[in-house]
Amino acid sequence: MSPINIPAYIPTNIYRAMVDQLMVAPAAPGHDLRTRLVEILGAAGVWPISCLEDRLDERRRRLEREKKDNGEK
C-alpha cells in the first residue's frame, strides 16, 4: 500500500474545528476560497506530499552545506 493512501487520524476536536472552519470559510479581500482552505488545512497540519518532498530536499541541501562548511566530504 502506498504511504499516500494510509489514513491519518487527528484529534476529534481538531477535526471538528477544521470542518466548522471549512463550512464558514469566507475568503478575505484579495484571496479566494482556495487560499482560505489551504490556510485552514495547513493550520491543522494537513499538507500535500509535495510539501514533504520539498522539506526533505531542503534538509538534504542544508546537511550538504553544513558538511561543506565543516570541511567534511
ABEGO torsion letter per residue (X at the ends): XBAAABBBBBBAAAAAAAAAAAAABBBBBGBBAAAAAAAAAAAAGBBBAAAAAAAAAAAAAAAAAAAAAAGBX
